[in-house]
């Protein structure tokens, strides 16, 4: 187990005491950092839930976009074994994530 600094220990304690259940669970599952969870504590319970939903939706969008880009790169490379046109590859990636 990694060493935890005193300030990190305090942050984790605050999360356990004051975070709404959804924020605490998101932190425990590794979906948000301790710092981000701690920042949410200064919002009302309703605002914590709303901001957490936004954070998780943004994370999901980034993951989906990265997956689409990776699939496009893999497909392009599989069909172009001789020469890679990075401009064309970039165009294809932008098209698929738009």
WOWOWO-V496518 format. One line per field, one symbol per residue. ss: DSSP state (h for helix, s for strand, l for the rest). burial: I if it has 16 or more other ideal C-beta (glycine too) atoms within 10 Angstrom, else O. A space follows every 10 residues. Layout:
ss = ???
burial = ???
This chain:
ss = lllllhhhhh hhhhhhhhll hhhhhhhhll lllhhhhhhh llllhhhhhh hhhhhhhhhh hhhhhhhhhh hhhhhhhhhl lllllhhhhh hhhhhhhl
burial = OOOOOOOOOO IOOOIOOIII OOIOOIIOOO IIOOOOIIOI OOOOOOOIIO OIOOIOOOOO OOOOOOOOIO OIOOOIOOOO OOOOOOOOIO OIIOOOOO
